[in-house]
Amino acid sequence: MPTILRQDGFRVMIYPDDHEPAHVHCYRGDSVVTVWLGETMASVREASAEAKPTDQRDALRIVNQHRTRLLKEWRKYHG
């Protein structure tokens, strides 16, 4: 699973053989936040029990900042 982006302690990753809809997995420490890329804005899909509300908020902010790039990377892997 390639790391697409690193920011604020997060590794943002895309699984090459993952399912629709377009989304990324954001890892920071033991927390994992899955974020849908959405049509116009990203949204949190799910978060691990270890993910604090601040992890979810920070992951969403990062994904929204880089949403266009992340969608481009998603399409590179998934068509």
N, C-alpha and C positions, 0 to 999 in steps of 0.2 A: 504494500500500500504506500504510494508515494506521498511525501509531505509536499504540499503545494505552497504553504505559507507558514512562516514563524513570526509571531508577534505577541508581545506582552506575556510571554511564558507559554503561549499556546502553540501547538503543532496542528495545523489544519490539513486534513488528509482526505483523499478520495479513494475509495476501494475500486479497482479497475473492473471488477465483475459484480458491481452493486446493482440495485434495483432503482426504478423510477419511484417517485419524482426526484429531480436533481437535488442533491444534498451533500453536505460535508460533515465530517466527524472532527470535533475540536477537542484536543487532549491537553490538559494542564494538570500536572501531578497525577492524582488518582481519579480525577474527574473527567467525564466524557460528556460532551454536549453535542447532540446531533441537530444540525440546522438545515432546514429546507431552504433552497435558494429562491424559490417563489417566482412569480411572473413579474412583480414590481418591487418586492421587498422580501427579505429573508424573515424566517420565523423559527423559533425553537420547536423542534419536533419532539425530542425527549432528552432527558438528562439522567445520568447515573445517580445513585443514591449519594455518592460522594460530592456531587456537583452542588456547590452553594449557589444561592441566588445571584451573587456577584459573578460567579463563573458563567452562569447563563447570560447575564446582561453583557459581560465583557465579550463572550463568544459572539453574541448577536451583533454587537457593535462592530467587531472586527470583520465579520462576514458581510455586513451591510457596506462597510467601507470598501471592500474588495470584491463585491458581488459580481461585477461584470467579468473580472478576471477569473473568478472561480467558476462561473458558468461556462466560460470559454474552455477551461481545463476539463470540466465535466463532459462537455461535448467532444473533446479530444478523445476521451476514454470510452464514451458511450454513444457517440454518433448524434 
